[in-house]
Amino acid sequence: MPTDALLARFLRDLTPLRPLAVWAHGSLAGGDYQEGRSDLDLIAVLPEGTGPGVVREVVTLHRRMRTEPLAGKLHCSYLTPASSADPGRSHPTWAHGHVMRRPVTPVTRRELHAFGRVLHGEPPAGLLPEVTDLELGEFVVRDQRDFWRPAVDKARVWRQDIWVDLGLLTFARATVTLREGRLISKRQALAELAGLGAPAEVLADIERRRYDQGPAPASAEWLDRRAGLTRAYLGPAIDGLVTTYG
């Protein structure tokens, strides 16, 4: 299986950095993983005292792997036990073919504690502070209010599959987290969206692309219609969610 081979190669190449732990979160840990479609979302915890040269080593490691099947979908954030305490702190992260800095969010932290998959070393409970329900709820509301709601007004991006999918699925997951205090998978979120009043045409399109036939060429007319339906739904839906829980 290409995924297993890629993970084995990654763990082997990571050995010189002496990782204390490597964990999977997202669909790879939560049971919604679709090989060839889903990302492989990882966290690597490195020893204290890891020097600034680690970023260069990380870049070299991932570039060596780039010819491996699915390597482009492997994303990994690198942190140390001391740097893990602050959910707002950004960490070196390899994603989409380059290094960036981004935080390990409260949602990711809750995922890791709830159902994270240990690929190497210690489990999350021993190295990563837990997230309180208050911290989780505040982050989810802030993400919907400060990122997704302004994004609804950027008409052009909503012609892209990724924006439609993540915009709707993230909203459904946020709704369930705020309403019930639990995390759900993207597949569960898609089922939830029907009951939340999301447009049926768009939900059928997501189902087909993500879980059935896969991506296929779409007409300009459909992309425009889908974008309009999605934005018309998400704007008021997010406003209502933030008013209720913000």
Secondary structure, DSSP 8 states (H G I E B T S, - for coil): -HHHHHHHHHHHHHGGG--SEEEEETHHHHT---TTTS-EEEEEE--TT--TTHHHHHHHHHHHTTTSTTGGGEEEEEE-TTTTS-TT-EEEEEETTEEEEEE--HHHHHHHHHH-EEEEES-GGGTS----HHHHHHHHHHHIIIIIHHHHT-GGGGGSHHHHHHHHHHHHHHHHHHHHS----HHHHHHHHHHTT--HHHHHHHHIIIIIS------HHHHHHHHHHHHHHHHHHHHHHHHHH-
